[in-house]
Amino acid sequence: MTDNRLPSAANYPVPQPESGKDPRFTRGLLFDIARRIEDAGYPPITTGRDLIRLMEALYTFCYTEDRR
């Protein structure tokens, strides 16, 4: 059975800006996502290491081709 609600083409990754900086990729975005993860029942993201790992995962999702 096929779920017709799902798009057939992926929207991500998006192209990286030529300048290397994307004004949408902010600390606020990172903290909003961290808060949503906590709201879903996961432990709070309170250490720098966890924030860095989340930032790297988000960056990879947004800008990097999946090489799997």
N, C-alpha and C positions, 0 to 999 in steps of 0.2 A: 504494500500500500504506500502510495506517495503522498506526502504532505504538501499540497499546493500552496500553502501559506508561506513556505520558505523560499527565499529568492534563490535563483539558480547561480547567480554570480556573486562573488564576494566583493564587498566595498573596501575591504582592508587587505593589505596595507595601503596607505595613502602615500603619495609622493612626498619626500622630504623637501622643505623649502630650500632653495638654492643657497640662502644665507646660512642654513644650518640651524636656524632658530624658528620655532613655530610659536607664535604668541598664544595659541590655544593650549599648549602644553605647559601648564603652570603648576605652581605649588598648590594653588587652590583646587585644581582638578585632582591632583594626587590626594589631598586631604579629604575631598568629597568622596572619592572612591574608597579610601581607607575607612571613612565613617560608615559608608554603605556596607562594607564587609563586616564591620563590627555590629551594625544593626541587624545583619542576617544571623548573628549568633556566634560569629568567630571571635577569638580573643582580640582585644584592642591592639592596634599597631602603634606601639609607643617608642620603639627604639629606632635609632638611625639606621641600623642594619636592615630592619624590616622595611622601612620607608625606601631605602635604596633598592632593595629587591623588588618592591612593588613598582617603583619608578622604572626600573629596567624591564620588567615584564610588560608594563603598559607601553613603553617606548617600542619594544619588540613587536607587540600586537599592532600598534599604529603604523609603524614604518618599515618593518622587515618582512621580506618574503618568507613564507613558511618553507623550509628546506626539507621537510619530512618526506 
